[in-house]
Amino acid sequence: MRFSYYAIFEYSSEEDIQNGIYPIGIYFPDFLGCVSGADNTEHGLEMAKESLSLHIEAELADKKQLPNPSDMEDLVKYLAPNERLLRITVDL
């Protein structure tokens, strides 16, 4: 089955990176606790797919109903200047 949800990539400032914060924090608004981090966007896409896959597999194993994906327009309204919205699709 194919699943597609939006991830928010939050890009850290140089100061935060120097203080040990991941360059990119990744989270899925539709799944509390589905988070990851990465060194760059390419790595972030890989990590986002892995996190989303594991989270969905766990939800399905627990027989939980998956949420409907949020609407892009609703999410874009609340993005900070250092955030980017990316649609992540996984096949399970």
N, C-alpha and C positions, 0 to 999 in steps of 0.2 A: 504494500500500500504506500501511496505517496502522501506526505504531509508537508505543509508549507506554512511557516509562521514568520513574523517579523522579528528581527533582532536589532537591538540598539547597540552600536559600537560607540563607546565613550572614550575619546582620545585624551590622554593625560597631558598635562603641561610638562615642560622640561624640568621644572622644579620638583613636581611630583615624582617623575621618573628618577631623578637623582636621589629622592628620599625612599626609593624602593617600591614605588607603585608601578604596576604593570603599565606599559605604554598604552594598551587598549584593554578596557574592561568591556565585557559583553554580557548582555542580559536580554531575556525574552519577557516582554510585558505580559504575555498570556500565561506564563508559567512561573509562579513564585519559586525562587530557589534554583532556577535553571540559569546558571551563570558560568562564565569562563573568563579567561584573560589570554592575551597574546602579545607578541613582540611587534607584529606588523599586520596589515590588513589581510594579506594572503594566509598567514598563519591563523589569523582570527576567523577566517571563513572555515578553515578545517576544524578549529576548535568549536565553533558554533554548531557545525553539523554534528560533531561528536556529542556535544552536550545535549542538543535537541534530540538526537536519536536515543541516547540513554534515558533521558527524561520521559520521552513518549513510551519507550519500551516498559519502563517502570510503572507508568500510569496504566497502561493496558494490562500489564501483569496483575495489577491490583484491581482490575475491572472498573477503573474510574472512567468517566466520560471525559473526553478531551474537549477543551473549550473551542468555540468558534474563533477563527483567527480575527484579530483586531483589524479594523479598517485603517488603511494607510493614512487617509486624511485626518483621522482622529489622532493618530500617533504623531504625525508631523507637526501638529500645532504645538506640541509640548517639548519638542527637541531643543536642547541647549545648543549654543553655537559650536561646542566641541563634540557634538553627537551626530551620528549618521545612521540612518535607517536602512537596513538591508534585509531582503526577503531570503530566508534560508529554507531550502527544500531537501527533504530526506526521503529515501525509499527504504521501507522496512519490510 
